[in-house]
């Protein structure tokens, strides 16, 4: 089982910033491609960003220039820095692990080694 505990979400004004954390257990981050997903109310879960040993990329055009994924291997923790937050960023954010970033863009991707964590709620509102 690959387990995740997401944290760092909260309520922010439009234009604000948040840094989300994903503490991983049951595996070492350096052996996997780590991604962040989000799910807004009434919508499907969608990939936001991913990084592995070769690439760091954003999947959603709406977050380009505003989202930065990173990891601290010593802490076995991944992060998502979100800047210039917009109301449409409101969602529950989840982290995930797979072999390569290319896999996350596939239709109806689901965790291959375990299950989704509880996620962390991000709310952007005035």
N, CA, C and O atoms as a printed pandas DataFrame, in Angstrom:
     atom_number atom_name residue_name chain_id  residue_number  x_coord  y_coord  z_coord
0              1         N          UNK        A               1    0.820   -1.188    0.000
1              2        CA          UNK        A               1    0.000    0.000    0.000
2              3         C          UNK        A               1    0.866    1.254    0.000
3              4         O          UNK        A               1    1.784    1.397    0.808
4              5         N          UNK        A               2    0.558    2.146   -0.910
5              6        CA          UNK        A               2    1.186    3.461   -0.951
6              7         C          UNK        A               2    0.196    4.437   -0.329
7              8         O          UNK        A               2   -0.904    4.626   -0.848
8              9         N          UNK        A               3    0.584    5.056    0.778
9             10        CA          UNK        A               3   -0.310    5.902    1.539
10            11         C          UNK        A               3    0.126    7.359    1.475
11            12         O          UNK        A               3    1.311    7.668    1.353
12            13         N          UNK        A               4   -0.862    8.246    1.560
13            14        CA          UNK        A               4   -0.620    9.674    1.468
14            15         C          UNK        A               4   -1.444   10.406    2.510
15            16         O          UNK        A               4   -2.579   10.028    2.803
16            17         N          UNK        A               5   -0.857   11.464    3.069
17            18        CA          UNK        A               5   -1.572   12.368    3.952
18            19         C          UNK        A               5   -1.368   13.778    3.428
19            20         O          UNK        A               5   -0.273   14.332    3.518
20            21         N          UNK        A               6   -2.432   14.355    2.878
21            22        CA          UNK        A               6   -2.373   15.705    2.328
22            23         C          UNK        A               6   -2.724   16.729    3.398
23            24         O          UNK        A               6   -3.559   16.473    4.266
24            25         N          UNK        A               7   -2.082   17.886    3.330
25            26        CA          UNK        A               7   -2.351   18.954    4.278
26            27         C          UNK        A               7   -1.970   20.291    3.652
27            28         O          UNK        A               7   -1.399   20.338    2.562
28            29         N          UNK        A               8   -2.289   21.367    4.346
29            30        CA          UNK        A               8   -1.888   22.695    3.911
30            31         C          UNK        A               8   -2.970   23.512    3.245
31            32         O          UNK        A               8   -2.755   24.685    2.940
32            33         N          UNK        A               9   -4.125   22.925    3.014
33            34        CA          UNK        A               9   -5.209   23.659    2.398
34            35         C          UNK        A               9   -5.848   24.634    3.370
35            36         O          UNK        A               9   -5.494   24.680    4.548
36            37         N          UNK        A              10   -6.787   25.407    2.866
37            38        CA          UNK        A              10   -7.473   26.371    3.690
38            39         C          UNK        A              10   -8.219   27.377    2.843
39            40         O          UNK        A              10   -8.387   27.199    1.637
40            41         N          UNK        A              11   -8.663   28.438    3.496
41            42        CA          UNK        A              11   -9.390   29.512    2.833
42            43         C          UNK        A              11   -8.437   30.653    2.491
43            44         O          UNK        A              11   -7.707   31.143    3.354
44            45         N          UNK        A              12   -8.449   31.069    1.237
45            46        CA          UNK        A              12   -7.623   32.174    0.786
46            47         C          UNK        A              12   -8.427   33.117   -0.094
47            48         O          UNK        A              12   -9.374   32.714   -0.769
48            49         N          UNK        A              13   -8.028   34.375   -0.068
49            50        CA          UNK        A              13   -8.607   35.362   -0.964
50            51         C          UNK        A              13   -8.066   35.175   -2.374
51            52         O          UNK        A              13   -6.956   34.667   -2.537
52            53         N          UNK        A              14   -8.811   35.567   -3.385
53            54        CA          UNK        A              14   -8.250   35.553   -4.734
54            55         C          UNK        A              14   -6.940   36.330   -4.780
55            56         O          UNK        A              14   -6.837   37.419   -4.215
56            57         N          UNK        A              15   -5.940   35.768   -5.453
57            58        CA          UNK        A              15   -4.623   36.370   -5.504
58            59         C          UNK        A              15   -3.683   35.886   -4.425
59            60         O          UNK        A              15   -2.491   36.192   -4.467
60            61         N          UNK        A              16   -4.184   35.137   -3.460
61            62        CA          UNK        A              16   -3.363   34.606   -2.395
62            63         C          UNK        A              16   -2.592   33.374   -2.816
63            64         O          UNK        A              16   -2.628   32.968   -3.977
64            65         N          UNK        A              17   -1.885   32.778   -1.848
65            66        CA          UNK        A              17   -1.049   31.615   -2.121
66            67         C          UNK        A              17   -1.214   30.561   -1.042
67            68         O          UNK        A              17   -1.531   30.871    0.106
68            69         N          UNK        A              18   -0.996   29.319   -1.424
69            70        CA          UNK        A              18   -0.985   28.196   -0.504
70            71         C          UNK        A              18    0.106   27.221   -0.911
71            72         O          UNK        A              18    0.429   27.087   -2.091
72            73         N          UNK        A              19    0.665   26.546    0.075
73            74        CA          UNK        A              19    1.613   25.476   -0.178
74            75         C          UNK        A              19    1.047   24.195    0.414
75            76         O          UNK        A              19    0.932   24.058    1.632
76            77         N          UNK        A              20    0.701   23.269   -0.450
77            78        CA          UNK        A              20    0.132   22.006   -0.038
78            79         C          UNK        A              20    1.235   20.974    0.171
79            80         O          UNK        A              20    2.233   20.967   -0.550
80            81         N          UNK        A              21    1.049   20.106    1.157
81            82        CA          UNK        A              21    2.026   19.073    1.464
82            83         C          UNK        A              21    1.408   17.693    1.310
83            84         O          UNK        A              21    0.213   17.502    1.538
84            85         N          UNK        A              22    2.230   16.743    0.922
85            86        CA          UNK        A              22    1.822   15.349    0.785
86            87         C          UNK        A              22    2.883   14.477    1.433
87            88         O          UNK        A              22    3.951   14.257    0.862
88            89         N          UNK        A              23    2.587   13.984    2.621
89            90        CA          UNK        A              23    3.488   13.075    3.317
90            91         C          UNK        A              23    3.207   11.654    2.858
91            92         O          UNK        A              23    2.083   11.166    2.981
92            93         N          UNK        A              24    4.226   10.992    2.329
93            94        CA          UNK        A              24    4.063    9.657    1.771
94            95         C          UNK        A              24    4.634    8.603    2.709
95            96         O          UNK        A              24    5.622    8.839    3.403
96            97         N          UNK        A              25    4.004    7.451    2.718
97            98        CA          UNK        A              25    4.499    6.312    3.480
98            99         C          UNK        A              25    4.264    5.037    2.681
99           100         O          UNK        A              25    3.381    4.981    1.825
100          101         N          UNK        A              26    5.057    4.023    2.968
101          102        CA          UNK        A              26    4.948    2.765    2.253
102          103         C          UNK        A              26    5.786    2.707    0.987
103          104         O          UNK        A              26    5.856    1.664    0.338
104          105         N          UNK        A              27    6.422    3.817    0.631
105          106        CA          UNK        A              27    7.273    3.864   -0.560
106          107         C          UNK        A              27    8.180    5.076   -0.467
107          108         O          UNK        A              27    7.944    5.982    0.333
108          109         N          UNK        A              28    9.209    5.087   -1.283
109          110        CA          UNK        A              28   10.125    6.216   -1.363
110          111         C          UNK        A              28    9.801    7.040   -2.592
111          112         O          UNK        A              28    9.650    6.491   -3.684
112          113         N          UNK        A              29    9.691    8.352   -2.432
113          114        CA          UNK        A              29    9.296    9.229   -3.524
114          115         C          UNK        A              29   10.243    9.167   -4.715
115          116         O          UNK        A              29    9.807    9.333   -5.854
116          117         N          UNK        A              30   11.510    8.935   -4.477
117          118        CA          UNK        A              30   12.482    8.970   -5.564
118          119         C          UNK        A              30   12.272    7.871   -6.591
119          120         O          UNK        A              30   12.835    7.936   -7.684
120          121         N          UNK        A              31   11.480    6.872   -6.265
121          122        CA          UNK        A              31   11.235    5.766   -7.189
122          123         C          UNK        A              31    9.949    5.926   -7.992
123          124         O          UNK        A              31    9.603    5.047   -8.782
124          125         N          UNK        A              32    9.241    7.027   -7.803
125          126        CA          UNK        A              32    7.946    7.199   -8.431
126          127         C          UNK        A              32    7.783    8.596   -9.015
127          128         O          UNK        A              32    8.470    9.540   -8.625
128          129         N          UNK        A              33    6.866    8.696   -9.949
129          130        CA          UNK        A              33    6.394    9.985  -10.431
130          131         C          UNK        A              33    5.269   10.436   -9.513
131          132         O          UNK        A              33    4.307    9.700   -9.291
132          133         N          UNK        A              34    5.391   11.643   -8.983
133          134        CA          UNK        A              34    4.422   12.161   -8.031
134          135         C          UNK        A              34    3.563   13.213   -8.705
135          136         O          UNK        A              34    4.072   14.093   -9.400
136          137         N          UNK        A              35    2.269   13.118   -8.498
137          138        CA          UNK        A              35    1.330   14.051   -9.107
138          139         C          UNK        A              35    0.370   14.611   -8.079
139          140         O          UNK        A              35    0.133   14.014   -7.029
140          141         N          UNK        A              36   -0.178   15.770   -8.405
141          142        CA          UNK        A              36   -1.279   16.356   -7.659
142          143         C          UNK        A              36   -2.523   16.375   -8.530
143          144         O          UNK        A              36   -2.474   16.756   -9.700
144          145         N          UNK        A              37   -3.632   15.961   -7.948
145          146        CA          UNK        A              37   -4.942   16.025   -8.574
146          147         C          UNK        A              37   -5.830   16.960   -7.778
147          148         O          UNK        A              37   -5.515   17.318   -6.643
148          149         N          UNK        A              38   -6.933   17.349   -8.376
149          150        CA          UNK        A              38   -7.935   18.105   -7.643
150          151         C          UNK        A              38   -9.326   17.737   -8.138
151          152         O          UNK        A              38   -9.503   17.324   -9.284
152          153         N          UNK        A              39  -10.302   17.892   -7.262
153          154        CA          UNK        A              39  -11.677   17.597   -7.610
154          155         C          UNK        A              39  -12.578   18.685   -7.047
155          156         O          UNK        A              39  -12.706   18.840   -5.833
156          157         N          UNK        A              40  -13.190   19.423   -7.936
157          158        CA          UNK        A              40  -14.134   20.458   -7.555
158          159         C          UNK        A              40  -15.515   19.842   -7.369
159          160         O          UNK        A              40  -15.793   18.777   -7.920
160          161         N          UNK        A              41  -16.383   20.494   -6.602
161          162        CA          UNK        A              41  -17.729   19.953   -6.384
162          163         C          UNK        A              41  -18.456   19.689   -7.696
163          164         O          UNK        A              41  -18.527   20.560   -8.563
164          165         N          UNK        A              42  -18.996   18.476   -7.835
165          166        CA          UNK        A              42  -19.749   18.118   -9.013
166          167         C          UNK        A              42  -18.923   17.826  -10.243
167          168         O          UNK        A              42  -19.485   17.598  -11.314
168          169         N          UNK        A              43  -17.610   17.825  -10.127
169          170        CA          UNK        A              43  -16.738   17.584  -11.268
170          171         C          UNK        A              43  -15.844   16.372  -11.036
171          172         O          UNK        A              43  -15.672   15.918   -9.905
172          173         N          UNK        A              44  -15.281   15.858  -12.119
173          174        CA          UNK        A              44  -14.375   14.729  -12.025
174          175         C          UNK        A              44  -13.016   15.173  -11.494
175          176         O          UNK        A              44  -12.611   16.325  -11.652
176          177         N          UNK        A              45  -12.333   14.240  -10.868
177          178        CA          UNK        A              45  -10.976   14.496  -10.414
178          179         C          UNK        A              45  -10.068   14.675  -11.630
179          180         O          UNK        A              45  -10.134   13.891  -12.577
180          181         N          UNK        A              46   -9.222   15.706  -11.604
181          182        CA          UNK        A              46   -8.362   15.992  -12.729
182          183         C          UNK        A              46   -6.918   16.173  -12.283
183          184         O          UNK        A              46   -6.669   16.664  -11.182
184          185         N          UNK        A              47   -5.959   15.779  -13.127
185          186        CA          UNK        A              47   -4.550   15.996  -12.784
186          187         C          UNK        A              47   -4.183   17.466  -12.904
187          188         O          UNK        A              47   -4.654   18.165  -13.800
188          189         N          UNK        A              48   -3.334   17.925  -11.988
189          190        CA          UNK        A              48   -2.894   19.309  -11.970
190          191         C          UNK        A              48   -1.431   19.425  -12.386
191          192         O          UNK        A              48   -1.093   20.206  -13.276
192          193         N          UNK        A              49   -0.567   18.646  -11.741
193          194        CA          UNK        A              49    0.855   18.720  -12.031
194          195         C          UNK        A              49    1.526   17.410  -11.677
195          196         O          UNK        A              49    0.955   16.575  -10.977
196          197         N          UNK        A              50    2.754   17.234  -12.170
197          198        CA          UNK        A              50    3.496   15.997  -11.939
198          199         C          UNK        A              50    4.987   16.271  -12.032
199          200         O          UNK        A              50    5.424   17.185  -12.731
200          201         N          UNK        A              51    5.752   15.474  -11.323
201          202        CA          UNK        A              51    7.199   15.500  -11.490
202          203         C          UNK        A              51    7.779   14.107  -11.280
203          204         O          UNK        A              51    7.283   13.325  -10.469
204          205         N          UNK        A              52    8.833   13.816  -12.024
205          206        CA          UNK        A              52    9.630   12.621  -11.811
206          207         C          UNK        A              52   11.083   12.994  -12.038
207          208         O          UNK        A              52   11.432   14.174  -11.988
208          209         N          UNK        A              53   11.924   12.023  -12.283
209          210        CA          UNK        A              53   13.339   12.310  -12.450
210          211         C          UNK        A              53   13.641   13.067  -13.733
211          212         O          UNK        A              53   14.721   13.641  -13.873
212          213         N          UNK        A              54   12.701   13.074  -14.671
213          214        CA          UNK        A              54   12.946   13.670  -15.977
214          215         C          UNK        A              54   12.205   14.972  -16.232
215          216         O          UNK        A              54   12.726   15.862  -16.904
216          217         N          UNK        A              55   10.996   15.089  -15.702
217          218        CA          UNK        A              55   10.155   16.229  -16.054
218          219         C          UNK        A              55    9.431   16.785  -14.845
219          220         O          UNK        A              55    9.264   16.116  -13.824
220          221         N          UNK        A              56    9.008   18.028  -14.992
221          222        CA          UNK        A              56    8.094   18.684  -14.079
222          223         C          UNK        A              56    7.113   19.443  -14.955
223          224         O          UNK        A              56    7.518   20.302  -15.739
224          225         N          UNK        A              57    5.832   19.139  -14.833
225          226        CA          UNK        A              57    4.877   19.706  -15.763
226          227         C          UNK        A              57    3.530   19.958  -15.114
227          228         O          UNK        A              57    3.199   19.399  -14.069
228          229         N          UNK        A              58    2.767   20.817  -15.766
229          230        CA          UNK        A              58    1.381   21.082  -15.393
230          231         C          UNK        A              58    0.468   20.507  -16.456
231          232         O          UNK        A              58    0.723   20.654  -17.652
232          233         N          UNK        A              59   -0.596   19.851  -16.019
233          234        CA          UNK        A              59   -1.559   19.280  -16.951
234          235         C          UNK        A              59   -2.648   20.273  -17.324
235          236         O          UNK        A              59   -3.052   20.353  -18.484
236          237         N          UNK        A              60   -3.116   21.021  -16.353
237          238        CA          UNK        A              60   -4.213   21.949  -16.581
238          239         C          UNK        A              60   -3.691   23.294  -17.061
239          240         O          UNK        A              60   -2.836   23.903  -16.418
240          241         N          UNK        A              61   -4.204   23.748  -18.181
241          242        CA          UNK        A              61   -3.784   25.031  -18.725
242          243         C          UNK        A              61   -4.088   26.172  -17.761
243          244         O          UNK        A              61   -3.388   27.184  -17.749
244          245         N          UNK        A              62   -5.126   26.008  -16.960
245          246        CA          UNK        A              62   -5.543   27.063  -16.056
246          247         C          UNK        A              62   -4.545   27.335  -14.928
247          248         O          UNK        A              62   -4.610   28.394  -14.303
248          249         N          UNK        A              63   -3.622   26.405  -14.653
249          250        CA          UNK        A              63   -2.666   26.594  -13.563
250          251         C          UNK        A              63   -1.260   26.886  -14.060
251          252         O          UNK        A              63   -0.346   27.043  -13.250
252          253         N          UNK        A              64   -1.067   26.962  -15.351
253          254        CA          UNK        A              64    0.257   27.250  -15.889
254          255         C          UNK        A              64    0.755   28.601  -15.387
255          256         O          UNK        A              64    0.045   29.604  -15.452
256          257         N          UNK        A              65    1.984   28.608  -14.888
257          258        CA          UNK        A              65    2.555   29.815  -14.334
258          259         C          UNK        A              65    2.156   30.092  -12.905
259          260         O          UNK        A              65    2.658   31.045  -12.309
260          261         N          UNK        A              66    1.270   29.294  -12.331
261          262        CA          UNK        A              66    0.794   29.510  -10.972
262          263         C          UNK        A              66    1.058   28.326  -10.048
263          264         O          UNK        A              66    1.056   28.493   -8.828
264          265         N          UNK        A              67    1.281   27.148  -10.593
265          266        CA          UNK        A              67    1.490   25.942   -9.796
266          267         C          UNK        A              67    2.909   25.416   -9.974
267          268         O          UNK        A              67    3.413   25.321  -11.093
268          269         N          UNK        A              68    3.545   25.077   -8.856
269          270        CA          UNK        A              68    4.888   24.526   -8.877
270          271         C          UNK        A              68    4.948   23.301   -7.976
271          272         O          UNK        A              68    4.684   23.393   -6.777
272          273         N          UNK        A              69    5.289   22.173   -8.546
273          274        CA          UNK        A              69    5.406   20.939   -7.775
274          275         C          UNK        A              69    6.859   20.735   -7.378
275          276         O          UNK        A              69    7.769   21.062   -8.138
276          277         N          UNK        A              70    7.073   20.195   -6.188
277          278        CA          UNK        A              70    8.419   19.936   -5.707
278          279         C          UNK        A              70    8.380   18.770   -4.733
279          280         O          UNK        A              70    7.307   18.276   -4.387
280          281         N          UNK        A              71    9.551   18.334   -4.295
281          282        CA          UNK        A              71    9.625   17.253   -3.319
282          283         C          UNK        A              71   10.865   17.383   -2.475
283          284         O          UNK        A              71   11.888   17.903   -2.921
284          285         N          UNK        A              72   10.766   16.907   -1.250
285          286        CA          UNK        A              72   11.877   16.841   -0.322
286          287         C          UNK        A              72   12.095   15.363   -0.026
287          288         O          UNK        A              72   11.347   14.768    0.750
288          289         N          UNK        A              73   13.098   14.780   -0.628
289          290        CA          UNK        A              73   13.308   13.343   -0.497
290          291         C          UNK        A              73   13.683   12.941    0.925
291          292         O          UNK        A              73   13.324   11.855    1.378
292          293         N          UNK        A              74   14.402   13.811    1.629
293          294        CA          UNK        A              74   14.780   13.506    3.000
294          295         C          UNK        A              74   13.552   13.369    3.891
295          296         O          UNK        A              74   13.540   12.559    4.818
296          297         N          UNK        A              75   12.515   14.163    3.609
297          298        CA          UNK        A              75   11.276   14.110    4.372
298          299         C          UNK        A              75   10.235   13.207    3.737
299          300         O          UNK        A              75    9.169   12.987    4.311
300          301         N          UNK        A              76   10.538   12.681    2.550
301          302        CA          UNK        A              76    9.601   11.843    1.812
302          303         C          UNK        A              76    8.258   12.552    1.644
303          304         O          UNK        A              76    7.196   11.961    1.839
304          305         N          UNK        A              77    8.331   13.819    1.282
305          306        CA          UNK        A              77    7.158   14.673    1.177
306          307         C          UNK        A              77    7.174   15.439   -0.139
307          308         O          UNK        A              77    8.214   15.951   -0.555
308          309         N          UNK        A              78    6.026   15.515   -0.786
309          310        CA          UNK        A              78    5.859   16.306   -1.996
310          311         C          UNK        A              78    5.046   17.547   -1.677
311          312         O          UNK        A              78    4.311   17.582   -0.690
312          313         N          UNK        A              79    5.181   18.571   -2.521
313          314        CA          UNK        A              79    4.521   19.844   -2.288
314          315         C          UNK        A              79    3.908   20.372   -3.577
315          316         O          UNK        A              79    4.333   20.031   -4.680
316          317         N          UNK        A              80    2.906   21.207   -3.403
317          318        CA          UNK        A              80    2.343   21.959   -4.512
318          319         C          UNK        A              80    2.184   23.402   -4.066
319          320         O          UNK        A              80    1.364   23.705   -3.199
320          321         N          UNK        A              81    2.969   24.289   -4.658
321          322        CA          UNK        A              81    2.861   25.712   -4.399
322          323         C          UNK        A              81    1.881   26.310   -5.393
323          324         O          UNK        A              81    2.084   26.222   -6.604
324          325         N          UNK        A              82    0.824   26.915   -4.883
325          326        CA          UNK        A              82   -0.181   27.542   -5.718
326          327         C          UNK        A              82   -0.193   29.035   -5.451
327          328         O          UNK        A              82   -0.440   29.471   -4.327
328          329         N          UNK        A              83    0.074   29.812   -6.481
329          330        CA          UNK        A              83    0.112   31.265   -6.377
330          331         C          UNK        A              83   -1.014   31.890   -7.188
331          332         O          UNK        A              83   -1.606   31.261   -8.065
332          333         N          UNK        A              84   -1.287   33.144   -6.867
333          334        CA          UNK        A              84   -2.335   33.890   -7.571
334          335         C          UNK        A              84   -3.609   33.069   -7.673
335          336         O          UNK        A              84   -4.144   32.856   -8.762
336          337         N          UNK        A              85   -4.081   32.616   -6.533
337          338        CA          UNK        A              85   -5.239   31.731   -6.495
338          339         C          UNK        A              85   -6.482   32.396   -7.052
339          340         O          UNK        A              85   -6.698   33.598   -6.892
340          341         N          UNK        A              86   -7.293   31.581   -7.710
341          342        CA          UNK        A              86   -8.537   32.027   -8.304
342          343         C          UNK        A              86   -9.694   31.199   -7.759
343          344         O          UNK        A              86   -9.480   30.074   -7.307
344          345         N          UNK        A              87  -10.908   31.727   -7.793
345          346        CA          UNK        A              87  -12.055   30.958   -7.297
346          347         C          UNK        A              87  -12.179   29.584   -7.941
347          348         O          UNK        A              87  -12.600   28.633   -7.282
348          349         N          UNK        A              88  -11.823   29.463   -9.207
349          350        CA          UNK        A              88  -11.911   28.177   -9.880
350          351         C          UNK        A              88  -10.887   27.157   -9.395
351          352         O          UNK        A              88  -10.945   25.992   -9.786
352          353         N          UNK        A              89   -9.948   27.581   -8.546
353          354        CA          UNK        A              89   -9.017   26.645   -7.925
354          355         C          UNK        A              89   -9.642   25.921   -6.739
355          356         O          UNK        A              89   -9.045   24.987   -6.203
356          357         N          UNK        A              90  -10.814   26.330   -6.329
357          358        CA          UNK        A              90  -11.495   25.703   -5.204
358          359         C          UNK        A              90  -11.759   24.233   -5.502
359          360         O          UNK        A              90  -12.433   23.901   -6.478
360          361         N          UNK        A              91  -11.225   23.353   -4.658
361          362        CA          UNK        A              91  -11.332   21.912   -4.868
362          363         C          UNK        A              91  -10.667   21.193   -3.707
363          364         O          UNK        A              91   -9.990   21.806   -2.881
364          365         N          UNK        A              92  -10.870   19.889   -3.659
365          366        CA          UNK        A              92  -10.093   19.041   -2.779
366          367         C          UNK        A              92   -8.881   18.557   -3.566
367          368         O          UNK        A              92   -9.021   18.037   -4.673
368          369         N          UNK        A              93   -7.704   18.728   -2.999
369          370        CA          UNK        A              93   -6.465   18.388   -3.679
370          371         C          UNK        A              93   -5.885   17.100   -3.116
371          372         O          UNK        A              93   -5.825   16.910   -1.902
372          373         N          UNK        A              94   -5.459   16.216   -4.016
373          374        CA          UNK        A              94   -4.911   14.916   -3.664
374          375         C          UNK        A              94   -3.549   14.721   -4.311
375          376         O          UNK        A              94   -3.273   15.288   -5.368
376          377         N          UNK        A              95   -2.705   13.928   -3.686
377          378        CA          UNK        A              95   -1.464   13.526   -4.325
378          379         C          UNK        A              95   -1.556   12.068   -4.741
379          380         O          UNK        A              95   -2.429   11.334   -4.278
380          381         N          UNK        A              96   -0.642   11.651   -5.623
381          382        CA          UNK        A              96   -0.693   10.314   -6.189
382          383         C          UNK        A              96    0.695    9.879   -6.625
383          384         O          UNK        A              96    1.600   10.703   -6.764
384          385         N          UNK        A              97    0.857    8.578   -6.841
385          386        CA          UNK        A              97    2.132    8.013   -7.283
386          387         C          UNK        A              97    1.903    7.008   -8.400
387          388         O          UNK        A              97    0.976    6.200   -8.346
388          389         N          UNK        A              98    2.753    7.068   -9.406
389          390        CA          UNK        A              98    2.745    6.116  -10.498
390          391         C          UNK        A              98    4.166    6.032  -11.033
391          392         O          UNK        A              98    5.066    6.686  -10.507
392          393         N          UNK        A              99    4.372    5.246  -12.058
393          394        CA          UNK        A              99    5.722    5.035  -12.567
394          395         C          UNK        A              99    6.248    6.215  -13.368
395          396         O          UNK        A              99    7.427    6.557  -13.269
396          397         N          UNK        A             100    5.387    6.840  -14.158
397          398        CA          UNK        A             100    5.803    7.943  -15.023
398          399         C          UNK        A             100    4.706    8.988  -15.108
399          400         O          UNK        A             100    3.522    8.670  -14.998
400          401         N          UNK        A             101    5.106   10.235  -15.305
401          402        CA          UNK        A             101    4.147   11.314  -15.415
402          403         C          UNK        A             101    3.177   11.115  -16.576
403          404         O          UNK        A             101    2.030   11.554  -16.503
404          405         N          UNK        A             102    3.620   10.465  -17.633
405          406        CA          UNK        A             102    2.765   10.271  -18.797
406          407         C          UNK        A             102    1.499    9.491  -18.459
407          408         O          UNK        A             102    0.482    9.652  -19.134
408          409         N          UNK        A             103    1.539    8.662  -17.446
409          410        CA          UNK        A             103    0.379    7.836  -17.102
410          411         C          UNK        A             103   -0.787    8.654  -16.563
411          412         O          UNK        A             103   -1.941    8.265  -16.741
412          413         N          UNK        A             104   -0.514    9.764  -15.915
413          414        CA          UNK        A             104   -1.571   10.523  -15.261
414          415         C          UNK        A             104   -2.523   11.181  -16.243
415          416         O          UNK        A             104   -3.668   11.467  -15.897
416          417         N          UNK        A             105   -2.071   11.422  -17.451
417          418        CA          UNK        A             105   -2.927   12.053  -18.440
418          419         C          UNK        A             105   -3.903   11.111  -19.115
419          420         O          UNK        A             105   -4.727   11.546  -19.920
420          421         N          UNK        A             106   -3.827    9.854  -18.808
421          422        CA          UNK        A             106   -4.733    8.888  -19.410
422          423         C          UNK        A             106   -6.143    9.029  -18.857
423          424         O          UNK        A             106   -6.343    9.434  -17.712
424          425         N          UNK        A             107   -7.101    8.692  -19.684
425          426        CA          UNK        A             107   -8.495    8.806  -19.301
426          427         C          UNK        A             107   -8.817    7.893  -18.112
427          428         O          UNK        A             107   -8.457    6.716  -18.108
428          429         N          UNK        A             108   -9.489    8.443  -17.119
429          430        CA          UNK        A             108   -9.922    7.697  -15.937
430          431         C          UNK        A             108   -8.768    7.032  -15.188
431          432         O          UNK        A             108   -8.883    5.890  -14.744
432          433         N          UNK        A             109   -7.671    7.748  -15.053
433          434        CA          UNK        A             109   -6.559    7.225  -14.277
434          435         C          UNK        A             109   -6.988    7.005  -12.831
435          436         O          UNK        A             109   -7.749    7.794  -12.271
436          437         N          UNK        A             110   -6.487    5.915  -12.229
437          438        CA          UNK        A             110   -6.755    5.623  -10.831
438          439         C          UNK        A             110   -5.493    5.081  -10.187
439          440         O          UNK        A             110   -4.633    4.540  -10.882
440          441         N          UNK        A             111   -5.362    5.214   -8.872
441          442        CA          UNK        A             111   -4.132    4.786   -8.196
442          443         C          UNK        A             111   -3.850    3.296   -8.400
443          444         O          UNK        A             111   -4.706    2.466   -8.094
444          445         N          UNK        A             112   -2.669    2.943   -8.910
445          446        CA          UNK        A             112   -2.362    1.530   -9.169
446          447         C          UNK        A             112   -1.847    0.766   -7.965
447          448         O          UNK        A             112   -1.838   -0.465   -7.978
448          449         N          UNK        A             113   -1.417    1.467   -6.921
449          450        CA          UNK        A             113   -0.768    0.800   -5.800
450          451         C          UNK        A             113   -1.507    0.924   -4.473
451          452         O          UNK        A             113   -1.007    0.458   -3.449
452          453         N          UNK        A             114   -2.664    1.529   -4.468
453          454        CA          UNK        A             114   -3.411    1.708   -3.235
454          455         C          UNK        A             114   -4.704    2.444   -3.486
455          456         O          UNK        A             114   -5.469    2.077   -4.378
456          457         N          UNK        A             115   -4.955    3.474   -2.711
457          458        CA          UNK        A             115   -6.179    4.242   -2.839
458          459         C          UNK        A             115   -5.895    5.723   -2.606
459          460         O          UNK        A             115   -4.809    6.099   -2.164
460          461         N          UNK        A             116   -6.880    6.547   -2.909
461          462        CA          UNK        A             116   -6.774    7.974   -2.659
462          463         C          UNK        A             116   -6.728    8.262   -1.162
463          464         O          UNK        A             116   -7.353    7.570   -0.358
464          465         N          UNK        A             117   -5.974    9.298   -0.810
465          466        CA          UNK        A             117   -6.002    9.786    0.554
466          467         C          UNK        A             117   -7.241   10.637    0.780
467          468         O          UNK        A             117   -8.134   10.684   -0.066
468          469         N          UNK        A             118   -7.291   11.310    1.928
469          470        CA          UNK        A             118   -8.444   12.145    2.242
470          471         C          UNK        A             118   -8.419   13.479    1.505
471          472         O          UNK        A             118   -9.454   14.131    1.371
472          473         N          UNK        A             119   -7.251   13.890    1.029
473          474        CA          UNK        A             119   -7.131   15.154    0.341
474          475         C          UNK        A             119   -7.120   16.331    1.304
475          476         O          UNK        A             119   -7.323   16.169    2.507
476          477         N          UNK        A             120   -6.880   17.519    0.754
477          478        CA          UNK        A             120   -6.919   18.736    1.542
478          479         C          UNK        A             120   -7.741   19.779    0.794
479          480         O          UNK        A             120   -7.560   19.983   -0.407
480          481         N          UNK        A             121   -8.635   20.429    1.506
481          482        CA          UNK        A             121   -9.577   21.361    0.902
482          483         C          UNK        A             121   -8.938   22.724    0.678
483          484         O          UNK        A             121   -8.363   23.311    1.594
484          485         N          UNK        A             122   -9.044   23.215   -0.539
485          486        CA          UNK        A             122   -8.636   24.571   -0.882
486          487         C          UNK        A             122   -9.879   25.345   -1.286
487          488         O          UNK        A             122  -10.612   24.934   -2.185
488          489         N          UNK        A             123  -10.110   26.456   -0.623
489          490        CA          UNK        A             123  -11.253   27.308   -0.932
490          491         C          UNK        A             123  -10.756   28.713   -1.213
491          492         O          UNK        A             123  -10.083   29.319   -0.379
492          493         N          UNK        A             124  -11.085   29.227   -2.375
493          494        CA          UNK        A             124  -10.675   30.570   -2.778
494          495         C          UNK        A             124  -11.936   31.402   -2.943
495          496         O          UNK        A             124  -12.750   31.153   -3.832
496          497         N          UNK        A             125  -12.084   32.380   -2.084
497          498        CA          UNK        A             125  -13.307   33.175   -2.075
498          499         C          UNK        A             125  -13.049   34.524   -1.437
499          500         O          UNK        A             125  -12.185   34.665   -0.572
500          501         N          UNK        A             126  -13.814   35.517   -1.876
501          502        CA          UNK        A             126  -13.765   36.845   -1.271
502          503         C          UNK        A             126  -14.682   36.936   -0.060
503          504         O          UNK        A             126  -14.765   37.988    0.573
